[in-house]
Amino acid sequence: MHQSPPIAAIRRIAHLDMDAFYASVELLRYPDLRGLPVVIGGSRRRQGPGEGAPAEHARLRDYVGRGVVTTATYAAREFGVHSAMGLMNAARLCPQAVLLPVDFDEYRRYSRLFKAVIAQMAPLVEDRGVDEVYIDFGAAEGGRALGGRALALRIQAAIHERTGLTCSIGVAPNKLLAKMASEFHKPNGVSIVYESDLAEQIWPLPCRRIHGIGPRMSARLEQLGIRNIGELARRERGWLVQQFGRSHGGWMYEAAWGLDERPVVQESEPVSMSRETTFERDLHAVRDRAQLRALFTALCEHLAGDLQRHGYVGKTIGVKLRYDNFQRATRDQTIDGYTNDAALIRRTAGLCLKRAPLERRLRLLGVKVTGLVRSDSVALAAAQPAAPAELSLF
């Protein structure tokens, strides 16, 4: 007979997620597109500020290239269009959709605006990216009223008044449940989960709704006869550990029972930084060597610039490859000491490439530095010249 583990001491944690953020920002710019299927993706916007809207919006059916969907309006999502889908595939599902290029500068500006609104109403906020945050409602005035609903509604109204954008908020005893709850009533919804709601609101959901269980793991769970979170919770911890390992199996058991002790952290240090690019056409390591060499060097230089600008160094350097058959490969190497030097990153990443299969054409190339620490806290590795041509595949 199972005994349910006690849910952690009562807390009220909110997860706030902006609704179709990039697309919603674009609809502020082009209000005539409201209610229409709109897809954001492809190359960066080229027109300068103040130049106004184009005479006629591009249509997805006319797109040719290798770009991917960054996001889409809810009207486009009804046709099956979703983030990270190839634009050519999206065009087959919804050819009539308007296609707009990304404008990251504008998205970051609105991100700063909505987070400034939250900061005025809650003292403890954890930034989780351009369009989402965790908020400790227990540390905010009135944050426990109606289980957090009162404050959530005030935050929603303040953000809409300041930016014209909507958001969805889930409030629960912890981050895990709050993130799930923020998806319950999108867009512009507020969802409240109490300790007693686990069986009714959480257990009927598919396992993939737990943040950290992806499509592959969800498929494996279904093969084992586990179709929803409740069925996962009914499995013994020891059985899950046997199937998925001590760390992951134990985590899955606790997640199914709604257990999550992670605090809301106001400032978190990044563990890695990366740069990558998807090519307009597949490139071959030998026949397109000159082009790949230039792109690879540029990625390393941009990544080094990111590290230097933010004041970080790292000691593990790696590469990421995606081939024309969409298979992926990664290779990494740890150096002595820490670095943010472009030449040393380029040399080490080049050595990683020597260990990666390069027979197939490449669709994507990326460079990553992990194990980050503040640059003023450690001794730096000695910079080295870029690898000679005979040592580098690119």
C-alpha positions in Angstrom: 0.0 0.0 0.0 1.4 3.4 -1.1 1.7 6.2 1.4 1.9 9.6 -0.2 5.0 11.5 0.8 4.1 14.8 2.5 4.1 17.8 0.2 6.8 20.3 1.2 6.0 22.9 3.8 3.4 25.3 2.5 4.8 27.9 0.1 3.2 30.0 -2.6 5.4 30.0 -5.7 4.2 31.5 -9.0 5.3 30.8 -12.5 4.6 33.6 -15.0 4.7 32.8 -18.7 4.1 35.5 -21.3 1.5 34.4 -23.9 3.0 33.7 -27.3 5.5 36.4 -26.4 7.3 37.1 -29.7 4.1 36.9 -31.7 2.3 39.1 -29.2 5.0 41.8 -29.5 4.6 41.7 -33.3 0.8 42.1 -33.0 1.4 45.3 -31.1 3.4 46.5 -34.1 0.9 45.1 -36.6 -2.6 45.2 -35.0 -4.2 44.4 -38.4 -2.9 40.8 -38.0 -4.8 40.1 -34.7 -6.8 36.9 -35.0 -4.8 35.7 -38.0 -2.3 32.8 -38.1 1.1 34.5 -37.8 4.5 32.7 -37.7 7.7 34.3 -36.5 10.9 32.9 -37.9 13.5 33.2 -40.6 16.1 35.9 -40.9 16.4 39.0 -38.7 14.3 42.0 -39.5 16.2 44.3 -41.8 14.2 47.5 -41.8 15.3 50.2 -39.4 13.2 51.8 -36.7 10.5 54.1 -37.8 10.3 52.7 -41.3 6.8 51.3 -40.7 5.1 48.1 -41.8 5.8 46.5 -45.2 3.3 47.3 -47.9 2.3 43.6 -47.9 3.1 40.9 -45.4 5.0 37.9 -46.6 3.1 34.6 -46.6 4.4 31.3 -45.3 3.5 29.5 -48.5 6.2 31.6 -50.4 9.0 30.8 -48.0 12.0 28.9 -49.3 14.9 28.1 -47.0 16.1 26.2 -44.0 14.8 28.4 -41.2 12.7 27.2 -38.3 9.6 28.6 -36.5 10.6 30.7 -33.5 7.0 31.0 -32.3 3.5 31.3 -33.7 0.2 32.9 -32.7 -2.5 30.7 -31.2 -4.4 30.9 -34.5 -1.4 29.3 -36.3 -1.0 26.7 -33.5 -4.4 25.4 -34.2 -3.1 24.1 -37.6 -0.3 22.2 -35.8 2.4 24.8 -36.2 4.8 24.9 -33.2 8.2 26.3 -32.2 11.3 24.6 -33.6 9.4 23.2 -36.6 11.0 23.8 -40.0 9.3 26.7 -41.8 8.9 24.6 -45.0 7.0 22.0 -43.0 4.9 24.7 -41.3 4.1 26.1 -44.7 2.5 22.7 -45.6 0.3 22.9 -42.5 -0.7 26.5 -42.7 0.3 28.1 -46.1 -1.9 31.1 -45.6 -0.1 32.2 -42.4 1.7 35.6 -42.4 5.5 35.2 -41.9 7.3 37.8 -39.9 11.1 37.8 -39.3 12.4 37.8 -35.7 13.3 41.1 -34.0 15.2 40.1 -30.8 16.0 43.7 -29.9 12.3 44.5 -29.6 11.5 41.3 -27.7 14.3 42.0 -25.2 12.9 45.6 -24.7 9.5 44.3 -23.8 11.0 41.6 -21.6 12.7 44.3 -19.5 9.4 46.2 -19.3 7.3 43.4 -18.0 9.9 42.3 -15.5 10.2 45.8 -14.2 6.5 45.8 -13.5 6.8 42.5 -11.5 9.8 43.9 -9.5 7.6 46.7 -8.3 5.1 44.2 -6.8 7.2 41.3 -5.6 10.7 41.4 -4.0 11.9 37.9 -4.9 11.8 37.1 -8.7 13.8 34.5 -10.5 14.5 35.3 -14.2 14.1 32.2 -16.4 14.5 33.7 -19.8 13.1 36.4 -22.0 9.4 35.5 -21.4 9.1 33.7 -18.1 9.9 34.1 -14.4 9.3 32.5 -11.0 8.0 34.7 -8.2 7.9 33.9 -4.5 4.4 35.1 -3.6 5.1 34.3 0.1 7.6 37.1 0.1 5.2 39.6 -1.5 2.6 41.8 0.1 -0.8 40.0 -0.2 0.8 37.1 -2.0 -1.1 34.5 -0.1 -4.6 36.0 -0.4 -7.0 33.6 -2.2 -4.0 31.2 -2.6 -2.2 33.8 -4.7 -5.0 34.6 -7.1 -5.4 38.2 -5.9 -1.7 39.1 -6.5 -1.6 37.2 -9.8 -4.6 39.2 -11.1 -2.9 42.5 -10.0 0.3 41.5 -11.8 -1.6 40.5 -15.0 -3.4 43.8 -15.0 -0.3 45.9 -14.4 1.7 44.1 -17.1 -1.2 44.6 -19.6 -1.5 48.3 -18.7 2.3 48.9 -19.1 2.9 46.8 -22.2 -0.3 45.8 -23.8 0.7 42.1 -23.4 -1.0 39.2 -21.6 0.5 36.5 -19.5 -0.6 33.3 -17.8 0.3 32.6 -14.1 0.2 29.4 -12.1 0.5 29.5 -8.3 1.3 26.4 -6.4 3.4 25.1 -3.4 6.6 24.8 -5.6 8.2 25.5 -8.9 7.4 22.2 -10.4 3.6 22.5 -9.9 3.5 26.2 -10.6 5.1 25.7 -14.1 2.5 23.0 -14.9 -0.3 25.2 -13.6 0.7 28.2 -15.8 -0.3 26.1 -18.8 -3.8 25.2 -17.5 -5.7 28.2 -18.8 -3.7 29.9 -21.6 -3.9 32.6 -22.7 -4.3 35.2 -20.0 -5.2 32.7 -17.3 -4.6 32.3 -13.6 -4.5 28.8 -12.1 -4.2 28.0 -8.4 -3.0 24.6 -7.2 -3.1 23.6 -3.5 -1.5 20.7 -1.7 -4.9 18.9 -1.8 -5.3 19.2 -5.6 -2.6 16.7 -6.6 -4.9 13.8 -7.4 -7.5 15.9 -9.2 -5.5 18.4 -11.1 -2.0 16.9 -11.6 -2.3 13.1 -11.7 -4.7 12.9 -14.8 -2.1 14.8 -16.9 0.2 13.0 -19.3 3.8 12.5 -18.0 5.2 14.9 -20.6 3.6 17.8 -18.7 6.3 17.4 -16.1 9.1 19.8 -17.0 12.1 17.5 -17.7 10.2 14.6 -19.2 10.5 14.9 -23.0 8.9 13.0 -25.9 11.5 10.2 -25.8 11.1 9.6 -22.1 7.3 9.9 -22.4 7.3 7.2 -25.1 9.4 4.9 -22.9 7.0 5.4 -20.0 4.0 4.5 -22.2 5.8 1.3 -23.3 6.0 0.5 -19.6 2.3 1.0 -19.2 2.6 4.5 -17.6 0.3 6.9 -19.4 -0.2 9.7 -16.9 1.3 11.2 -13.8 -1.0 9.3 -11.5 0.2 6.0 -12.9 3.8 7.2 -12.5 3.1 8.0 -8.8 1.7 4.6 -8.2 5.0 2.9 -9.1 7.5 2.1 -6.4 10.5 4.3 -6.1 12.8 1.3 -6.2 11.2 0.1 -9.5 11.7 3.6 -11.1 15.3 3.6 -9.9 15.8 0.2 -11.4 14.4 1.3 -14.8 15.8 4.9 -15.0 18.8 5.0 -12.6 19.1 6.3 -9.0 19.1 10.0 -9.9 16.5 10.2 -12.6 14.3 7.5 -11.2 14.2 9.1 -7.8 13.5 12.5 -9.4 10.6 11.1 -11.4 9.0 9.6 -8.3 9.2 12.8 -6.4 7.9 14.8 -9.3 4.9 12.6 -9.7 4.1 13.2 -6.0 4.5 17.0 -6.5 7.6 17.3 -4.5 10.1 20.1 -5.3 12.2 21.9 -2.7 14.0 24.3 -5.1 13.9 27.9 -3.9 13.2 31.0 -6.0 16.7 32.3 -6.7 17.1 36.0 -7.5 20.4 35.7 -9.2 21.7 32.5 -10.8 25.0 32.0 -12.5 24.9 30.6 -16.0 26.5 27.2 -16.4 27.3 27.5 -20.1 27.2 29.8 -23.1 27.0 28.8 -26.7 26.7 30.0 -30.3 25.3 28.1 -33.2 24.1 28.6 -36.7 21.8 26.7 -39.1 22.9 26.9 -42.7 20.7 27.9 -45.6 22.0 24.9 -47.4 23.7 21.7 -46.2 27.5 22.1 -46.2 30.2 19.4 -46.7 33.2 19.3 -44.5 35.6 19.0 -47.5 33.9 20.6 -50.5 32.7 23.6 -48.4 35.7 23.8 -46.1 36.6 27.4 -46.7 33.0 28.5 -45.9 32.8 26.3 -42.9 36.2 27.5 -41.6 35.0 31.1 -41.7 31.7 30.3 -40.0 33.4 28.2 -37.4 36.0 30.9 -36.6 33.2 33.5 -36.4 31.2 31.4 -33.9 34.2 31.0 -31.7 34.9 34.7 -31.8 31.3 35.7 -31.0 31.2 33.2 -28.2 34.4 34.6 -26.7 33.0 38.0 -27.0 29.8 36.9 -25.1 32.0 35.5 -22.3 34.2 38.5 -22.0 31.2 40.9 -22.1 29.4 39.1 -19.3 32.6 38.5 -17.3 32.8 34.7 -17.4 35.4 32.0 -18.3 35.0 28.3 -18.8 37.1 25.2 -19.0 35.2 22.7 -21.1 34.8 23.6 -24.8 32.6 21.6 -27.1 31.0 21.4 -30.6 27.5 20.5 -31.7 26.7 19.1 -35.2 23.4 18.4 -36.8 23.6 16.4 -40.1 21.4 16.5 -43.1 19.5 13.5 -41.7 18.8 15.5 -38.5 21.0 13.2 -36.4 23.1 15.1 -33.9 26.6 14.7 -32.5 28.5 16.5 -29.7 32.2 16.4 -28.7 33.9 18.3 -25.9 37.3 18.7 -24.3 38.3 20.1 -20.9 41.4 22.3 -20.8 43.8 23.2 -18.0 42.6 26.3 -16.4 39.8 28.6 -17.6 39.5 30.8 -20.7 37.4 33.2 -22.7 40.1 33.7 -25.3 38.8 33.3 -28.9 42.0 31.7 -30.2 42.1 29.0 -27.5 38.4 28.3 -27.9 38.9 28.0 -31.6 41.8 25.7 -31.3 40.1 23.4 -28.7 36.9 23.3 -30.6 38.8 22.4 -33.7 40.3 19.4 -31.9 36.8 18.4 -30.9 35.8 18.4 -34.5 38.6 15.9 -35.3 36.7 13.4 -33.2 33.3 13.9 -34.8 31.9 12.1 -37.9 32.0 14.4 -40.9 31.1 12.2 -43.7 27.5 13.5 -44.0 26.6 17.1 -45.0 26.1 19.5 -42.1 22.9 21.4 -41.4 23.9 23.1 -38.1 27.2 23.9 -36.4 27.6 25.1 -32.8 30.3 25.9 -30.2 29.8 25.8 -26.4 31.8 26.6 -23.3 30.7 25.1 -20.0 31.9 25.0 -16.4 31.6 28.8 -16.2 32.9 30.9 -13.3 33.5 34.6 -12.9 36.6 35.7 -14.7 38.0 37.6 -11.7 37.8 34.5 -9.5 40.3 32.1 -11.1 43.6 32.0 -13.0 43.2 32.0 -16.7 44.7 29.4 -19.1 47.5 30.6 -21.4 46.1 31.8 -24.7 47.3 29.9 -27.7 47.3 30.7 -31.4 44.6 29.3 -33.6 45.2 25.7 -34.8 47.3 25.4 -37.9 45.4 24.5 -41.0 46.8 20.9 -41.0 45.4 20.3 -37.5 42.0 21.7 -38.2 39.3 20.0 -40.4 37.8 23.4 -41.1 
